[in-house]
Amino acid sequence: IDPTPCTLHLLNTKVLLTHLCSDYRQGFGGFGFIEISMPTQMKAILSGLTNSGMSAEQTIFWDLHISIDERHGESWFHEMRELISCEDDYRTVLNAGLQLLEARCALYDDVYSSIEQMRQKAHKNRKATV
């Protein structure tokens, strides 16, 4: 598997925020924002997979992961409310959360772009054979 640049950017952002920085609030904020937002993202992915013809047996990971992330998101939200006690806490958590969400969005844009390129190539190949 050859990771895309945006895949590496997402991984590097996660590692930076959770392992390499000296402020635990950054990792907490980054993962907290991801956990809170993942159920909605996973529901969209599951819908796409289902509309593409995948069976419930094939999409069980997504079904399970959605419910797990809903619980994770609730837990992280409550933990962040305990963690944030001043404006500096708020800004640190918010900035880290936004960094990780932006990296995730870049990954989705990258995946979509790759799929669109494959579709265009397949369309050109079909036209060439007709």
Salt bridges, closest charged atoms under 4 A:
ASP23 OD2 - ARG25 NH2 2.66
GLU35 OE1 - HIS72 ND1 3.26
ASP69 OD2 - HIS65 NE2 3.32
ASP69 OD1 - HIS72 ND1 3.40
GLU70 OE2 - LYS43 NZ 3.20
GLU87 OE2 - ARG91 NH2 2.47
ASP88 OD2 - ARG25 NH1 3.06
ASP89 OD1 - ARG25 NH1 2.56
GLU116 OE1 - ARG119 NH1 3.79
